[in-house]
Amino acid sequence: MEEQVIIVTGGAAGIGGAITSELAQRGASVVAVDLNEEAGQALAEDSSGRIAFLQGDISKSETAKQAVDLALSRFGKLTGLVNNAHASRQKPLLEHTPEDWDLSMGTGFQGTLNFMLAAHDALAGTGGAIVNFGSGAALEGQRKQASYAAAKEAIRGLSRVAAHEWAEDGIRVNIVCPLALTEGVAKWKEAHGDQYDEVAAKIPLGRFGDPQKDVAPVVAFLLSEESRYMTGQTVMADGGTIMLR
Ligand SMILES: NC(=O)c1ccc[n+]([C@@H]2O[C@H](COP(=O)([O-])OP(=O)(O)OC[C@H]3O[C@@H](n4cnc5c(N)ncnc54)[C@H](O)[C@@H]3O)[C@@H](O)[C@H]2O)c1
């Protein structure tokens, strides 16, 4: 992926950190955007200049513009965008506060939209690709995931419209729904052990995925020429938990 320059939101830790590392190992240059300065700086320092870190909140449109500017000034172009970051709180629908809705819609939906809009012109210049993140929890409408599921399905709807409208600009837009044992999922397992056991029991491949070995390669594929005839698709990287028809 030597010719590629890719922005990864939430790119310092969890699945995003694994995607940043995997893309850099495959030769791409990466702008990782994250709130977590310590993890982001550590990734950048270990990367021999391949990873540039931007500390920022993806729910703010200025952050998206700064990330695109950084990709262009540091690496000269932009060929890919991975909208991975999404913060939310799990609780019953009737207990959701306005702040809970703002957090999930602001980071998940608005963050994705901010980066897509900011990156459009640069990606149109290179025939670039966008990978957005959905979730099996949203496809299924799992309990306690109201604001998360709503934002995730809004992201899938937005992605399909952009896949139609931006095809003529040479931009492909696909969605990945992962299932991986990150630190975030480990915390969720602690707080909601019953839900964790339920999900693990339903994974046909019998385990939660590894962020770098099971999810990042699917994202790399969707950013590469290998997937040039795919757009608007939802790709499940979830051990077969949900089989879309
Ligand atoms: N882990 C799973 O099994 C799973 C399942 C379905 C969907 N997903 C989706 O995959 C993506 C990554 O999941 P994860 O488990 O790695 O998440 P995570 O919470 O472990 O990591 C998210 C990263 O985003 C960063 N971040 C959070 N809010 C931010 C903000 N406002 N601005 C900038 N950075 C911010 C965090 O600092 C963190 O580094 C998310 O879209 C998530 O919804 C994950």
The ligand as a Gaussian input file, in Angstrom:
#p B3LYP/6-31G(d) Opt

LIG

0 1
 N      -15.123000      -3.833000      19.155000
 C      -16.151000      -4.457000      18.583000
 O      -16.340000      -5.665000      18.675000
 C      -17.097000      -3.660000      17.740000
 C      -18.316000      -4.229000      17.326000
 C      -19.129000      -3.517000      16.466000
 C      -18.731000      -2.265000      16.033000
 N      -17.557000      -1.730000      16.487000
 C      -17.163000      -0.414000      15.988000
 O      -15.785000      -0.423000      15.619000
 C      -15.216000       0.864000      15.866000
 C      -14.026000       0.744000      16.814000
 O      -14.425000       0.090000      17.979000
 P      -13.462000      -0.102000      19.227000
 O      -14.039000      -1.203000      20.011000
 O      -12.048000      -0.173000      18.765000
 O      -13.679000       1.279000      20.013000
 P      -12.813000       1.867000      21.223000
 O      -13.802000       2.591000      22.042000
 O      -11.979000       0.799000      21.834000
 O      -11.819000       2.865000      20.481000
 C      -12.259000       3.989000      19.882000
 C      -11.104000       4.985000      19.711000
 O      -11.743000       6.180000      19.340000
 C      -11.254000       7.238000      20.140000
 N      -12.294000       8.254000      20.292000
 C      -13.439000       8.171000      21.011000
 N      -14.131000       9.319000      20.908000
 C      -13.412000      10.125000      20.112000
 C      -13.592000      11.457000      19.648000
 N      -14.671000      12.192000      19.982000
 N      -12.635000      12.010000      18.850000
 C      -11.528000      11.304000      18.523000
 N      -11.305000      10.048000      18.937000
 C      -12.232000       9.463000      19.725000
 C      -10.869000       6.621000      21.467000
 O       -9.919000       7.414000      22.157000
 C      -10.319000       5.271000      21.011000
 O       -8.938000       5.354000      20.744000
 C      -16.350000       1.715000      16.436000
 O      -17.004000       2.377000      15.367000
 C      -17.270000       0.684000      17.039000
 O      -18.582000       1.149000      17.172000
 C      -16.752000      -2.401000      17.338000

